[in-house]
């Protein structure tokens, strides 16, 4: 704790500091620091020039921003048009490759005097042609029959108990599944799974 003498000494120091501050004031009651700050303030002309410069800079930045936004909008529209165009071209190319299969099916359907064996042979050839078309496009059948159930490529639509198969095995395929390349599933195999 401070003694009363120490407290009195601190009070005297504060008073003498205040007195010194009053001595530094000029006749208008301003200290040297305040006078120095006033002298540093720019005149009205200098302030107007700075404001004009800032307004010009602001206008230039706004103009750049608007131009950039317009360029980006044009880029998005151009990209969308190119994407739609490319999509249409790809579809047309795939359909063009599938049209011979349709032609053969129409010929088989229009054949007036075809017996059952000839129709069956013709359909097998058309089926082979379609399988070749799918293979050329990178589409392959997902193996399912007798395989272990894999939820990433198989869709279990039925469960059954059967000692002939192991646990969690595909006993029957109701609809074949297909994938594009190695990983992209186009359609899941619909299967019956043995538990």
Secondary structure, DSSP 8 states (H G I E B T S, - for coil): ---HHHHHHHHHHHHHHHHHHHHT--TTS--HHHHHHHHHS--HHHHHHHHHHHHHHHHHHHHHHHHHHHHHHHHHHHHHHHHHHHHHHHHHHHHHHHHHHHHHHHHHHH-TT--HHHHHHHHHHHHHHHHHHHHHTTEEEE--TTSB--TTTEEEEEEE--TTS-TTEEEEEEE-EEEETTTEEEE-EEEEEE-
